[in-house]
């Protein structure tokens, strides 16, 4: 079952920037992306390879539950998110500065 090109383009929401993701990039050639909650590993791999022109070695996925938050007397809940840790093949890199947003 292949996924359409348009769906692959909408699968990756944004790169996830944090101290942990920066450390993962430096040490293990991993890149972290926020992805749609219905994304699957093969689809994430295909999306990264198509968008950035790199060879993906592995994908690990993390489902993060939204936190309960309170603002005064109002209670709410943050949305659930999904992150993908994408490991590239040796010698491959992604340059986010050179990528234009469509």
C-alpha positions as CSV (number, residue, x, y, z in Angstrom):
1,X,0.0,0.0,0.0
2,X,1.8,3.1,-1.2
3,X,1.0,6.6,0.1
4,X,0.4,9.5,-2.3
5,X,3.0,12.2,-2.7
6,X,0.7,14.9,-1.2
7,X,0.2,12.9,1.9
8,X,3.9,12.3,2.3
9,X,4.5,16.1,2.0
10,X,2.0,16.8,4.9
11,X,3.3,14.0,7.1
12,X,6.3,15.9,8.6
13,X,5.0,18.9,10.6
14,X,8.3,20.5,11.7
15,X,11.8,19.7,13.0
16,X,11.8,19.4,16.8
17,X,14.4,21.7,18.2
18,X,15.6,21.0,21.8
19,X,18.8,20.4,23.6
20,X,18.2,16.6,23.5
21,X,17.6,16.7,19.7
22,X,20.7,18.8,19.1
23,X,22.7,16.3,21.1
24,X,21.2,13.4,19.1
25,X,22.1,15.1,15.9
26,X,25.8,15.6,16.9
27,X,26.4,12.2,18.5
28,X,24.3,9.7,16.5
29,X,23.3,11.4,13.2
30,X,19.6,11.4,14.4
31,X,17.2,14.1,13.4
32,X,13.9,14.7,15.3
33,X,10.7,15.7,13.6
34,X,7.2,16.4,14.9
35,X,4.9,14.2,12.7
36,X,1.2,13.7,12.4
37,X,-0.3,11.3,14.9
38,X,-1.5,8.9,12.2
39,X,2.1,8.6,10.7
40,X,3.7,5.2,10.4
41,X,7.4,4.4,10.3
42,X,7.6,3.4,6.6
43,X,5.7,6.6,5.6
44,X,8.0,8.7,7.7
45,X,11.0,7.1,6.1
46,X,9.6,7.7,2.6
47,X,8.7,11.3,3.5
48,X,12.2,12.2,4.8
49,X,13.9,10.5,1.8
50,X,11.7,12.3,-0.6
51,X,11.8,15.8,1.0
52,X,15.5,16.0,1.8
53,X,17.1,13.6,-0.7
54,X,18.9,11.5,1.9
55,X,19.1,7.8,2.8
56,X,17.3,6.9,6.0
57,X,18.7,4.0,8.0
58,X,16.0,3.7,10.8
59,X,13.0,5.4,12.3
60,X,12.0,5.4,16.0
61,X,8.6,6.9,17.0
62,X,7.6,8.4,20.3
63,X,4.0,9.1,21.2
64,X,3.7,11.9,23.8
65,X,0.5,12.3,25.7
66,X,-0.8,15.8,26.3
67,X,-0.5,17.3,29.8
68,X,-3.4,18.4,31.9
69,X,-3.1,22.2,32.4
70,X,-5.0,24.8,34.4
71,X,-5.4,28.5,33.8
72,X,-7.1,30.1,36.8
73,X,-10.3,28.1,37.3
74,X,-10.3,26.7,33.8
75,X,-8.9,23.3,33.2
76,X,-7.7,22.1,29.8
77,X,-5.5,19.5,28.1
78,X,-2.7,20.0,25.6
79,X,-2.9,18.0,22.4
80,X,-1.1,14.6,22.0
81,X,1.9,14.7,19.8
82,X,4.1,12.3,18.0
83,X,7.9,12.6,17.3
84,X,10.1,10.7,15.0
85,X,13.8,10.1,15.6
86,X,15.2,9.5,12.1
87,X,18.7,8.0,11.8
88,X,20.5,8.8,8.5
89,X,23.0,6.6,6.8
90,X,26.7,7.4,7.4
91,X,27.9,10.5,5.7
92,X,24.3,11.9,5.1
93,X,23.2,15.2,6.6
94,X,20.1,17.5,6.5
95,X,20.6,21.2,6.1
96,X,17.5,22.9,7.4
97,X,18.8,26.4,6.4
98,X,18.8,25.4,2.7
99,X,15.2,24.1,2.7
100,X,12.5,26.5,1.6
101,X,9.0,26.3,2.9
102,X,6.4,26.0,0.2
